[in-house]
Amino acid sequence: MNPKCHLKRLHIQSPQASALANFYAQAFAMTCHEAKGTWFCQQEGREILISEGQAGKLHYALFEIQNSDDWADFVAQTSTLPKLSMKAYPELPNSALGFMDPDQNCMVFVFGSELGAHGSLAHFEIKSELLPSAESQHFALRTQQVENMKRFYTEDLGFTLSDVVQDETGQLKACFVRGNEMHHTLALFGAPVSCFDHQSFETPSWDELKDWADHMGKLRVEIVWGVGRHGPGNDVFFMVRDPDGNLAEISSEIEICPDSRPVGQWKHEERTLNLWGKAIMRS
């Protein structure tokens, strides 16, 4: 069962939360304000919350399910899983469902109308920007237990496995899972450490991606990877780094997957992550 969800928001931690908020305000054209120790950063279609804490730590990822039947199916799918108390997340509705993955990353799911009633960040003033849309689309985690993480997201939460990356012995090195028709909502990379890897904002086409690259250039924000094309997902992309070293991506033209799509198989090599050249390898 695919949960038919989309990524709504990431809440990340940082030992320099105000500096991180300022970076996303400038580089990703977001309006930011601070309330009770948390920075709320938003632009239409994309939201990031930042609070003080350990660098490279995801506080939670928030997924929205918009259809009532899909929500009922997801509630049934996860009925036997341990649930987290939402008291530590006052910005979320009481009906939100939270789960901890094997690496202790918190994944939260909300029914769309409940999130709207509780108050999304959308009521804050939006900064006027002559930039194309770029919506929160996926994120990635590094993990020391990629097989266990794959099982949790596909078997427990019901995400669909899109592609796997294996070495010459058949060992799983990375996988890509989707919660909707877009190729991946979450990527899992086997790595020596478990941590947050990157978040990605989807812009409509190559032309808009170029506009975003020009925007980064005007700000002197270095593009550290790309422009390139991923193998899994077939999307064009570039990545920058925020002040904590987290990667942040602008992506476009990601593969749209029918339900009947078979799981893709890829070799563990640079060309898999960038069909056009060099790649950032996690292991």
LOGUTOR-815792 format. One record per residue: x, y, z of N, C-alpha, C, CB in turn; residue in one letter. Coordinates in pm, whole numbers, padded with zeros to 5 digits, always signed. Glycine has a CB too. Layout:
// residues N
XYZXYZXYZXYZa
...
***
This chain:
// residues 283
+00084-00120+00000+00000+00000+00000+00087+00124+00000-00094+00001+00121m
+00071+00209-00100+00142+00336-00105+00060+00439-00028+00167+00382-00252n
+00122+00518+00063+00042+00610+00146-00014+00730+00073+00126+00658+00258p
+00024+00752-00056-00025+00866-00134-00001+00997-00057-00176+00850-00165k
+00121+01015-00014+00157+01132+00064+00259+01217-00012+00213+01091+00202c
+00274+01341+00030+00382+01423-00024+00453+01492+00091+00328+01526-00125h
+00578+01525+00070+00658+01590+00172+00609+01733+00191+00808+01587+00136l
+00571+01766+00311+00520+01898+00343+00626+01988+00405+00401+01887+00435k
+00708+01930+00494+00797+02013+00575+00907+01927+00635+00719+02086+00686r
+01025+01987+00651+01132+01927+00731+01162+02018+00848+01259+01903+00645l
+01185+01956+00964+01231+02029+01083+01370+01974+01114+01132+02013+01207h
+01471+02058+01095+01609+02015+01116+01670+02087+01235+01693+02039+00989i
+01775+02030+01291+01843+02087+01406+01977+02146+01363+01863+01981+01515q
+02022+02244+01440+02149+02309+01409+02204+02378+01533+02131+02411+01294s
+02337+02375+01553+02396+02453+01662+02401+02602+01630+02536+02402+01692p
+02365+02639+01507+02362+02779+01464+02232+02805+01387+02487+02814+01376q
+02121+02790+01458+01990+02792+01394+01964+02923+01320+01882+02768+01496a
+02000+03037+01379+01973+03164+01313+02053+03178+01183+02004+03281+01407s
+02178+03130+01183+02259+03137+01061+02201+03048+00953+02404+03096+01091a
+02151+02930+00992+02091+02840+00894+01963+02902+00837+02059+02703+00959l
+01882+02963+00923+01760+03027+00877+01792+03141+00779+01679+03081+00996a
+01895+03217+00808+01934+03326+00719+01979+03273+00583+02045+03410+00783n
+02051+03160+00585+02094+03099+00459+01974+03060+00373+02181+02976+00486f
+01876+02990+00432+01761+02947+00353+01675+03065+00311+01677+02847+00432y
+01670+03169+00394+01597+03290+00356+01655+03350+00229+01599+03392+00469a
+01788+03353+00218+01853+03414+00104+01861+03318-00015+01992+03460+00142q
+01918+03200+00007+01945+03109-00104+01817+03050-00163+02035+02998-00059a
+01717+03024-00078+01594+02960-00127+01473+03050-00114+01570+02831-00051f
+01500+03182-00100+01395+03285-00109+01278+03258-00016+01345+03297-00251a
+01309+03240+00112+01207+03210+00211+01188+03327+00307+01244+03083+00288m
+01068+03342+00357+01040+03432+00467+01063+03356+00597+00895+03488+00458t
+01140+03412+00689+01173+03344+00814+01142+03431+00934+01320+03303+00815c
+01095+03369+01040+01081+03437+01168+01105+03336+01279+00941+03504+01182h
+01138+03386+01396+01168+03299+01511+01056+03308+01613+01303+03338+01575e
+01019+03193+01670+00917+03188+01775+00952+03075+01870+00775+03168+01715a
+00973+03110+01997+00999+03012+02104+01116+02919+02069+00873+02928+02131k
+01221+02979+02013+01343+02902+01987+01345+02827+01857+01363+02807+02096g
+01241+02836+01777+01235+02768+01647+01221+02871+01536+01118+02666+01643t
+01299+02853+01432+01289+02938+01314+01192+02874+01215+01428+02961+01248w
+01096+02951+01169+00997+02907+01072+01030+02974+00938+00851+02942+01118f
+01068+02893+00841+01108+02944+00709+01010+02890+00605+01255+02903+00675c
+00954+02981+00523+00853+02938+00428+00851+03023+00303+00718+02940+00492q
+00817+02959+00196+00776+03021+00071+00671+02928+00014+00899+03045-00030q
+00592+02973-00077+00484+02890-00129+00537+02756-00177+00410+02962-00242e
+00486+02647-00120+00524+02512-00161+00641+02453-00086+00556+02513-00303g
+00710+02531-00004+00826+02477+00068+00832+02535+00210+00956+02508-00008r
+00864+02448+00304+00870+02486+00445+00987+02416+00512+00738+02453+00517e
+01060+02489+00596+01166+02434+00678+01153+02495+00818+01307+02462+00617i
+01159+02412+00919+01171+02458+01056+01311+02425+01105+01063+02393+01147l
+01370+02515+01183+01507+02496+01233+01510+02531+01381+01609+02585+01153i
+01562+02439+01461+01577+02465+01604+01717+02427+01649+01470+02387+01686s
+01758+02480+01764+01892+02452+01816+01907+02304+01846+01919+02535+01942e
+02023+02250+01811+02049+02109+01837+02171+02063+01761+01928+02025+01800g
+02182+01934+01749+02298+01871+01685+02294+01891+01534+02303+01722+01719q
+02407+01931+01476+02415+01944+01330+02392+01809+01263+02551+02003+01288a
+02325+01810+01149+02301+01687+01076+02193+01599+01134+02426+01610+01068g
+02111+01654+01224+02005+01577+01288+01869+01624+01238+02014+01588+01442k
+01790+01531+01190+01653+01560+01149+01563+01552+01272+01605+01462+01038l
+01493+01663+01303+01399+01663+01415+01273+01585+01377+01363+01808+01457h
+01215+01618+01262+01110+01534+01205+01090+01570+01058+00977+01549+01284y
+01031+01478+00985+00982+01503+00850+00832+01493+00854+01044+01402+00747a
+00764+01586+00789+00618+01590+00790+00564+01558+00651+00567+01728+00837l
+00477+01457+00644+00413+01417+00519+00263+01444+00530+00441+01266+00488f
+00207+01493+00421+00064+01523+00418-00008+01423+00328+00039+01667+00370e
-00119+01369+00377-00208+01283+00298-00338+01359+00278-00234+01144+00370i
-00376+01382+00155-00486+01474+00127-00622+01405+00110-00456+01552+00004q
-00622+01280+00071-00747+01209+00044-00791+01131+00167-00731+01113-00078n
-00918+01140+00204-00967+01076+00326-00959+00924+00319-01111+01118+00352s
-00983+00865+00202-00970+00720+00188-00825+00676+00203-01026+00674+00053d
-00732+00753+00145-00590+00721+00159-00547+00733+00306-00505+00814+00070d
-00601+00832+00374-00568+00848+00517-00619+00728+00597-00630+00978+00573w
-00740+00685+00569-00796+00568+00639-00712+00444+00611-00943+00544+00597a
-00669+00427+00488-00584+00312+00453-00451+00318+00526-00560+00307+00302d
-00393+00439+00537-00265+00452+00605-00280+00425+00755-00207+00593+00583f
-00386+00472+00815-00412+00445+00957-00422+00295+00980-00541+00516+01004v
-00491+00225+00890-00503+00080+00903-00368+00011+00882-00605+00025+00802a
-00291+00057+00782-00160-00001+00753-00067+00007+00873-00096+00071+00634q
-00075+00116+00949+00020+00142+01058-00039+00116+01196+00069+00284+01051t
-00154+00051+01201-00226+00036+01328-00148-00039+01435-00357-00034+01303s
-00061-00129+01396+00013-00209+01494+00151-00151+01526+00029-00351+01443t
+00188-00041+01461+00320+00018+01486+00317+00105+01612+00365+00101+01365l
+00427+00111+01686+00435+00203+01801+00420+00347+01754+00568+00185+01877p
+00337+00425+01824+00314+00565+01790+00388+00656+01888+00163+00596+01791k
+00431+00770+01838+00497+00870+01921+00395+00969+01975+00605+00943+01841l
+00421+01020+02094+00341+01130+02146+00374+01257+02068+00366+01149+02298s
+00272+01334+02035+00292+01458+01960+00304+01580+02051+00177+01478+01863m
+00311+01559+02183+00318+01672+02276+00445+01754+02257+00309+01623+02418k
+00550+01691+02208+00677+01763+02188+00675+01845+02059+00793+01664+02184a
+00565+01839+01983+00556+01909+01855+00429+01995+01855+00556+01808+01736y
+00429+02106+01930+00307+02185+01946+00254+02246+01818+00331+02294+02045p
+00338+02258+01714+00292+02316+01588+00212+02216+01504+00411+02366+01508e
+00200+02091+01552+00130+01987+01477-00005+01956+01541+00216+01860+01467l
-00104+01915+01461-00235+01879+01518-00226+01752+01601-00338+01861+01406p
-00316+01738+01697-00317+01621+01784-00343+01492+01708-00421+01638+01893n
-00407+01502+01592-00438+01383+01512-00319+01332+01434-00551+01414+01418s
-00207+01405+01433-00089+01363+01359-00038+01230+01413+00022+01469+01367a
+00012+01146+01323+00069+01017+01359+00219+01021+01341+00006+00902+01275l
+00293+00988+01448+00438+00991+01442+00499+00855+01466+00491+01089+01543g
+00605+00825+01390+00672+00695+01400+00823+00718+01401+00632+00601+01282f
+00895+00633+01472+01040+00642+01477+01099+00532+01390+01092+00631+01622m
+01187+00570+01297+01249+00469+01213+01366+00402+01287+01298+00531+01080d
+01430+00301+01231+01537+00230+01303+01655+00318+01343+01586+00118+01219p
+01675+00432+01277+01782+00525+01313+01735+00636+01406+01841+00587+01189d
+01610+00623+01455+01552+00722+01546+01525+00856+01479+01642+00742+01665q
+01490+00852+01352+01437+00969+01282+01285+00968+01294+01482+00970+01133n
+01228+01081+01327+01084+01091+01346+01014+01123+01215+01050+01196+01452c
+00917+01039+01177+00836+01060+01058+00692+01087+01101+00845+00937+00962m
+00637+01199+01059+00503+01241+01101+00412+01250+00979+00509+01378+01176v
+00290+01202+00995+00190+01204+00888+00066+01275+00937+00156+01060+00842f
+00010+01360+00851-00111+01434+00886-00211+01424+00772-00078+01582+00917v
-00337+01428+00809-00444+01440+00710-00456+01587+00674-00581+01382+00764f
-00461+01617+00545-00451+01754+00497-00542+01854+00564-00478+01756+00354g
-00671+01822+00580-00764+01918+00639-00732+01944+00785-00907+01868+00625s
-00677+01844+00854-00640+01864+00994-00523+01960+01007-00606+01729+01060e
-00427+01950+00917-00313+02040+00920-00358+02182+00892-00206+01997+00818l
-00449+02199+00794-00500+02331+00763-00577+02392+00879-00587+02327+00641g
-00658+02310+00947-00736+02360+01059-00646+02400+01175-00836+02255+01105a
-00536+02325+01194-00444+02355+01304-00359+02477+01273-00355+02235+01333h
-00342+02505+01144-00264+02622+01105-00131+02585+01043-00240+02712+01224g
-00130+02572+00910-00004+02557+00841+00074+02687+00851-00025+02517+00694s
+00196+02689+00801+00274+02812+00804+00225+02912+00701+00420+02781+00782l
+00123+02875+00623+00085+02956+00509+00028+03092+00545-00013+02882+00427a
-00008+03113+00672-00067+03242+00708+00039+03349+00727-00150+03229+00835h
+00167+03315+00726+00271+03414+00740+00294+03485+00607+00401+03350+00790f
+00343+03606+00615+00366+03686+00495+00467+03619+00401+00414+03826+00533e
+00436+03615+00273+00524+03557+00173+00607+03667+00107+00442+03480+00066i
+00735+03647+00101+00824+03744+00038+00807+03740-00114+00971+03716+00076k
+00800+03854-00175+00788+03862-00320+00923+03830-00383+00739+04002-00364s
+00926+03733-00473+01051+03693-00537+01025+03665-00685+01112+03568-00468e
+01111+03714-00770+01100+03685-00912+01177+03558-00942+01153+03804-00998l
+01133+03449-00879+01195+03319-00898+01088+03216-00927+01278+03278-00773l
+01122+03111-01001+01023+03006-01028+00984+02932-00901+01077+02907-01131p
+00875+02858-00909+00833+02774-00797+00938+02666-00770+00695+02710-00824s
+00944+02624-00647+01034+02514-00608+00974+02453-00483+01184+02564-00584a
+00911+02338-00497+00833+02279-00389+00910+02168-00317+00702+02224-00442e
+00888+02158-00186+00946+02049-00108+00906+01917-00173+00900+02054+00040s
+01005+01835-00212+00970+01714-00287+01028+01587-00225+01019+01727-00429q
+01157+01588-00187+01212+01469-00123+01328+01507-00033+01258+01367-00229h
+01373+01411+00045+01492+01428+00126+01564+01295+00131+01458+01480+00269f
+01685+01297+00189+01766+01176+00194+01832+01163+00331+01873+01177+00083a
+01855+01038+00370+01921+01006+00496+02038+00914+00469+01821+00941+00596l
+02145+00931+00545+02254+00834+00546+02231+00741+00663+02394+00905+00555r
+02264+00614+00645+02235+00515+00748+02338+00404+00747+02096+00458+00728t
+02362+00349+00866+02450+00233+00880+02372+00103+00870+02523+00239+01013q
+02241+00111+00857+02157-00009+00848+02053+00007+00737+02087-00038+00984q
+02103+00014+00615+02017+00046+00502+01910-00061+00478+02100+00064+00378v
+01940-00188+00501+01839-00293+00482+01724-00276+00581+01903-00432+00498e
+01756-00252+00709+01651-00232+00809+01567-00109+00778+01712-00220+00948n
+01633-00004+00733+01559+00118+00699+01468+00095+00579+01657+00234+00669m
+01517+00022+00479+01432-00009+00363+01308-00087+00406+01511-00090+00258k
+01328-00186+00492+01213-00265+00538+01112-00178+00612+01260-00379+00628r
+01161-00090+00697+01070-00004+00774+00984+00082+00681+01150+00087+00870f
+01047+00148+00586+00971+00241+00501+00881+00169+00402+01066+00332+00426y
+00921+00053+00353+00838-00016+00255+00736-00109+00322+00925-00096+00160t
+00778-00190+00418+00688-00287+00478+00603-00227+00590+00767-00404+00532e
+00661-00142+00674+00586-00086+00786+00503+00036+00745+00681-00047+00899d
+00565+00132+00677+00493+00253+00640+00426+00243+00503+00587+00371+00641l
+00465+00146+00421+00396+00123+00294+00446+00200+00175+00257+00153+00312g
+00561+00266+00186+00618+00334+00070+00654+00230-00038+00744+00416+00111f
+00653+00274-00162+00683+00187-00276+00832+00196-00309+00597+00225-00399t
+00895+00082-00326+01036+00078-00364+01048+00107-00513+01099-00059-00329l
+01120+00215-00547+01140+00251-00687+01265+00189-00745+01147+00402-00702s
+01380+00211-00680+01509+00164-00731+01598+00119-00616+01578+00275-00813d
+01687+00026-00647+01791-00015-00552+01927-00001-00619+01768-00162-00503v
+02028+00024-00537+02167+00032-00581+02244-00076-00506+02230+00175-00556v
+02311-00165-00580+02382-00277-00518+02526-00282-00569+02309-00411-00547q
+02616-00332-00482+02754-00351-00526+02768-00484-00599+02852-00345-00405d
+02892-00520-00637+02914-00639-00718+02879-00768-00646+03056-00644-00763e
+02870-00765-00512+02832-00884-00435+02682-00894-00412+02903-00883-00302t
+02608-00793-00456+02464-00790-00434+02422-00720-00307+02411-00928-00432g
+02518-00662-00234+02485-00591-00110+02415-00459-00142+02612-00567-00026q
+02307-00431-00069+02233-00307-00088+02316-00189-00039+02097-00311-00014l
+02335-00089-00125+02412+00031-00089+02324+00155-00080+02522+00054-00190k
+02211+00156-00150+02118+00269-00147+01985+00223-00203+02174+00391-00227a
+01879+00296-00168+01748+00269-00228+01665+00396-00228+01674+00156-00151c
+01565+00396-00315+01480+00512-00336+01335+00466-00323+01507+00579-00476f
+01259+00531-00234+01121+00491-00210+01030+00611-00235+01102+00437-00065v
+00906+00581-00278+00813+00688-00312+00682+00675-00235+00787+00689-00463r
+00626+00791-00204+00495+00796-00139+00387+00846-00230+00501+00882-00017g
+00422+00875-00355+00326+00922-00456+00383+00883-00593+00302+01078-00445n
+00339+00950-00697+00382+00909-00832+00524+00955-00866+00286+00963-00935e
+00579+01050-00792+00716+01095-00820+00816+00990-00773+00745+01230-00751m
+00926+00975-00846+01017+00862-00831+01061+00835-00688+01137+00885-00914h
+01096+00936-00614+01130+00912-00473+01089+01028-00385+01278+00886-00459h
+01035+00991-00271+01003+01084-00165+01115+01084-00062+00868+01048-00098t
+01186+00972-00057+01297+00954+00036+01403+00866-00029+01248+00891+00170l
+01530+00907-00014+01643+00825-00056+01721+00783+00068+01734+00901-00156a
+01765+00658+00070+01843+00603+00182+01978+00560+00128+01768+00483+00249l
+02084+00615+00186+02220+00584+00142+02296+00511+00253+02295+00713+00102f
+02346+00392+00223+02434+00325+00317+02560+00407+00336+02469+00182+00269g
+02603+00427+00461+02717+00515+00489+02780+00477+00622+02672+00664+00491a
+02902+00526+00649+02968+00496+00777+02900+00561+00897+03112+00541+00771p
+02821+00667+00873+02749+00735+00982+02602+00748+00944+02811+00875+01011v
+02519+00762+01045+02376+00784+01022+02346+00931+01048+02288+00692+01114s
+02293+01000+00948+02265+01143+00963+02175+01190+00850+02397+01225+00966c
+02131+01314+00861+02058+01380+00754+02154+01403+00637+01996+01514+00802f
+02105+01386+00513+02190+01403+00396+02153+01527+00315+02181+01280+00308d
+02031+01533+00264+01991+01651+00187+01841+01661+00177+02053+01648+00049h
+01795+01778+00137+01656+01799+00099+01652+01856-00041+01583+01894+00200q
+01541+01833-00110+01532+01873-00250+01402+01947-00276+01542+01750-00343s
+01414+02052-00356+01301+02132-00398+01285+02116-00549+01319+02282-00359f
+01165+02079-00592+01138+02050-00733+01086+02173-00805+01038+01934-00746e
+01156+02213-00911+01112+02323-00996+01065+02265-01129+01228+02428-01018t
+00976+02332-01204+00906+02265-01313+00992+02210-01426+00811+02357-01371p
+01096+02284-01471+01166+02238-01591+01310+02288-01589+01094+02287-01718s
+01382+02248-01695+01523+02287-01711+01540+02439-01707+01579+02232-01842w
+01450+02511-01773+01462+02657-01775+01456+02716-01635+01352+02718-01863d
+01364+02666-01553+01351+02716-01417+01472+02677-01332+01223+02663-01352e
+01527+02556-01354+01647+02516-01282+01762+02611-01313+01686+02370-01317l
+01773+02652-01439+01877+02748-01478+01858+02881-01406+01875+02769-01631k
+01732+02925-01392+01705+03049-01319+01751+03039-01174+01556+03084-01325d
+01728+02924-01112+01772+02903-00975+01925+02902-00965+01715+02772-00919w
+01991+02842-01065+02138+02842-01065+02191+02985-01079+02192+02754-01180a
+02128+03066-01163+02167+03206-01177+02148+03281-01045+02087+03274-01289d
+02039+03250-00976+02011+03311-00845+02123+03279-00747+01875+03263-00790h
+02164+03152-00742+02274+03114-00652+02402+03188-00691+02297+02962-00656m
+02426+03200-00821+02545+03270-00866+02547+03416-00823+02555+03262-01014g
+02433+03483-00831+02426+03623-00790+02456+03638-00641+02287+03681-00822k
+02417+03539-00563+02442+03543-00418+02581+03491-00382+02337+03461-00345l
+02654+03442-00480+02784+03378-00458+02772+03255-00367+02883+03478-00397r
+02661+03184-00380+02643+03055-00314+02696+02948-00409+02492+03029-00276v
+02801+02880-00369+02869+02786-00458+02784+02662-00486+03002+02744-00398e
+02773+02625-00612+02714+02497-00649+02823+02392-00631+02658+02498-00797i
+02804+02300-00536+02908+02204-00502+02894+02072-00577+02907+02177-00353v
+02777+02050-00641+02757+01930-00720+02654+01959-00828+02712+01810-00631w
+02692+01935-00953+02603+01960-01064+02649+02084-01140+02458+01977-01014g
+02577+02116-01244+02451+02058-01286+02476+01916-01336+02383+02145-01395v
+02386+01823-01300+02399+01685-01339+02264+01621-01360+02478+01608-01235g
+02266+01491-01389+02142+01414-01401+02157+01284-01324+02107+01385-01551r
+02067+01264-01227+02067+01139-01150+02024+01023-01239+01973+01151-01028h
+02079+00903-01211+02028+00782-01276+01891+00749-01220+02126+00664-01256g
+01882+00704-01093+01751+00682-01032+01672+00813-01025+01768+00622-00891p
+01558+00815-01091+01474+00934-01095+01491+01016-01222+01504+01020-00977g
+01608+01006-01286+01636+01072-01414+01621+01224-01409+01544+01016-01521n
+01625+01283-01289+01607+01426-01275+01737+01502-01293+01547+01459-01139d
+01726+01623-01349+01840+01714-01354+01845+01790-01222+01830+01812-01477v
+01966+01832-01181+01978+01886-01046+02106+01966-01031+01976+01773-00943f
+02110+02046-00923+02235+02093-00866+02218+02102-00715+02277+02232-00926f
+02330+02102-00644+02326+02106-00497+02422+02212-00444+02362+01969-00438m
+02379+02274-00334+02463+02366-00257+02472+02311-00115+02404+02513-00259v
+02559+02372-00033+02569+02332+00108+02526+02447+00197+02713+02287+00142r
+02450+02415+00302+02414+02517+00401+02528+02531+00503+02280+02480+00472d
+02521+02625+00596+02632+02648+00689+02669+02529+00776+02598+02762+00777p
+02579+02432+00794+02611+02310+00869+02671+02201+00781+02487+02257+00937d
+02680+02225+00652+02731+02123+00560+02624+02034+00501+02830+02039+00628g
+02496+02055+00535+02388+01979+00474+02375+02018+00327+02254+02002+00550n
+02350+01920+00243+02323+01949+00102+02179+01994+00084+02352+01825+00016l
+02159+02088-00007+02025+02134-00043+02019+02140-00196+01991+02274+00021a
+01914+02084-00252+01908+02057-00396+01792+02130-00463+01895+01908-00422e
+01818+02178-00583+01712+02214-00676+01711+02106-00784+01734+02359-00738i
+01593+02046-00806+01579+01934-00898+01464+01963-00994+01555+01802-00822s
+01465+01896-01109+01358+01915-01205+01341+01792-01292+01384+02038-01291s
+01219+01776-01342+01186+01672-01439+01206+01531-01384+01270+01690-01564e
+01176+01512-01255+01188+01380-01195+01091+01282-01260+01163+01389-01043i
+01130+01157-01266+01048+01053-01329+00913+01038-01258+01122+00919-01329e
+00808+01027-01336+00674+00997-01285+00650+00847-01305+00563+01084-01357i
+00616+00778-01197+00612+00632-01198+00469+00578-01192+00692+00577-01081c
+00428+00496-01287+00299+00427-01275+00308+00317-01170+00255+00367-01411p
+00194+00274-01119+00192+00170-01015+00258+00041-01064+00049+00141-00971d
+00253+00017-01194+00305-00109-01250+00456-00107-01272+00236-00139-01380s
+00522+00005-01243+00665+00017-01272+00745-00085-01191+00714+00160-01241r
+00833-00164-01257+00917-00257-01181+01027-00183-01106+00979-00362-01276p
+01083-00248-01005+01192-00189-00928+01317-00182-01016+01219-00272-00799v
+01379-00064-01022+01500-00047-01102+01623-00099-01029+01519+00098-01138g
+01719-00147-01104+01843-00202-01049+01961-00120-01101+01860-00353-01088q
+02048-00074-01010+02161+00009-01048+02289-00040-00981+02134+00156-01010w
+02402-00019-01050+02532-00052-00993+02575+00057-00895+02637-00069-01105k
+02657+00016-00798+02713+00111-00703+02836+00177-00765+02749+00041-00568h
+02813+00290-00833+02920+00362-00899+02878+00508-00915+02954+00298-01037e
+02975+00593-00946+02945+00736-00958+02840+00763-01065+03072+00813-00989e
+02848+00691-01175+02758+00719-01287+02611+00698-01248+02794+00632-01406r
+02585+00613-01153+02447+00594-01109+02390+00722-01051+02439+00481-01006t
+02469+00791-00970+02421+00914-00905+02433+01036-00995+02498+00937-00778l
+02516+01028-01098+02526+01138-01194+02564+01082-01330+02630+01244-01147n
+02467+01072-01418+02491+01018-01551+02586+01105-01632+02360+01002-01624l
+02609+01228-01588+02691+01322-01664+02833+01336-01609+02625+01455-01666w
+02865+01271-01497+03000+01291-01447+03018+01254-01302+03039+01431-01465g
+03089+01337-01227+03127+01308-01089+03006+01308-00998+03230+01409-01040k
+03022+01233-00886+02914+01224-00788+02969+01231-00648+02835+01095-00807a
+02883+01270-00554+02915+01263-00412+02874+01124-00364+02843+01376-00329i
+02974+01040-00334+02948+00904-00291+02941+00901-00137+03058+00806-00345m
+02844+00828-00086+02827+00820+00060+02901+00702+00120+02680+00812+00096r
+02937+00604+00039+03013+00489+00087+03103+00438-00024+02919+00376+00136s
***
